Amino acid sequence: MATETPNLRIAIIGSGLAGLAAARVLRSHHTVTVYERGTASTATGGQGTIATPNAVKILEPLGFDRARVRSVRCSGYRTYDKAGNVVGDRPLDLKQRYGADWYMHLRADYRDELLRLATAPEEELLGGKAGEPARVVFEKAVMDIDPDAGTFELSDGSRGEADVIIVADGIHSHLRHRIVGDRSHRAQLTGMSVFRFAMSRSEAAQALGNDEQLPEYFDPARGEGRFGLIDACDGSGRVVAVYPCRDYEYINVTCAFRTRHSKDDTVASWWAEGDRDEMVDIFHDFPEHVVKLLRAAPSVNLWELQDLEPLPTWTRGRACLMGDAAHAMTPLQGQGANMAVEDADALQLLNHVASAADVPAVLRRWQAVRKPRCTRVLHGTRQVGRAQTPEERWENMDFNYGYGGIWEAVRGLGAED
């Protein structure tokens, strides 16, 4: 006779994309509480983000609703030189090749949808059994954890206990040291920075004036859902990435360049206010319409790109790290948030424990599946920008997007064993 999965008490630290994705996966069998030091509107890490096929294959069966997020389906890449000439157009039928689409959306919209999936009543969600809604506690930080005992201390002085503690508090995790054993494992600067902003259709029209047509990024007929890359191609490392969001009502603009003046402090440089004039100066020789948009950017953030060397471990006792807290990488492959969704999916392994005593062993198994893959994606991200053959690019995309979820990965791990 099959035994019923025990209802575990799960505490998730952080309500970013990683934490909320984990809450949605785990609520189907367990009692989930998410603790967030910020407010309900907290959504850091960039104005736009993408969900690539490896994540979409996981999210759609959980009830992810593209229409609510107003995501734009990506149909390929279009590249331009700094004079604005199209130098490459690469249509991609991602659904045919990988079994799911690639969506582009505003990060806040995406996070709102993950929050809904984590907390909405079961009857409001598609995708079968969803279980009891997760409870999200805002403006209450977890100050410390004891991974072996499964206890934690909150900012109001109270203490809590859980069968599983999931640390999803981002690249500058305050609790990583409790799991890896020391504070030496910190984010490191990569020498690249990006300016980022989102711009609405009306803001772009005002910036360009009535005599100029809106760029194709706002037009599904001309833009065809392409992810746009404008490359200086002059050895300077300058690239502007542009893609539509919110049903073409917004564009996300990311301007990458070699860091000029590092802040050295990785926390301070993670999400700083950007200097619009400096951004315009760096990209002054890009297409005229791009420069006009940069000059009119409503709000600019400057982000010194950082990543994290592979950690010795992601787990200790009843606790684990996930998402950027475990394996932060730059956005140059767009895989940071997608790896977090994969991490969340893999936590389904907790649905097959015989008792809470099995949790440490299951978390080690989870790490055995996830850590090698994330390390390879990190190394692939570090190679972006270097010369690659078309075959190498396809191989990389196939590895990233072809992931089939935790049960396929476990079967593969078993075959290797």
Secondary structure, DSSP 4 states (H G I P E B T S, - for coil): -PPPPP--EEEEE--SHHHHHHHHHHTTTSEEEEE-SS-TT---S-SEEEE-HHHHHHHGGGT--HHHHT-EE--EEEEEETTS-EEEEEE--HHHHHSS--EEEEHHHHHHHHHHHHHS-GGG--SS---SPPEEE-S--EEEEETTTTEEEETTS-EEE-SEEEE---TT-SSHHHHHSSS----EEEEEEEEEEEEEHHHHHHHH-TTSPPPGGG-HHHHTTEEEEEE--SSS--EEEEEEETTTTEEEEEEEEE-SS--S-TTTTTSEEP-HHHHHHHTTTS-HHHHHHHHT-SS-EEEEEEE-PPPS-SEETTEEE-THHHH---TTSS-HHHHHHHHHHHGGGGGG-SSGGGHHHHHHHHHHHHHHHHHHHHHHHHTTTS---HHHHHHHHHHHHT---HHHHHHHHHHH-
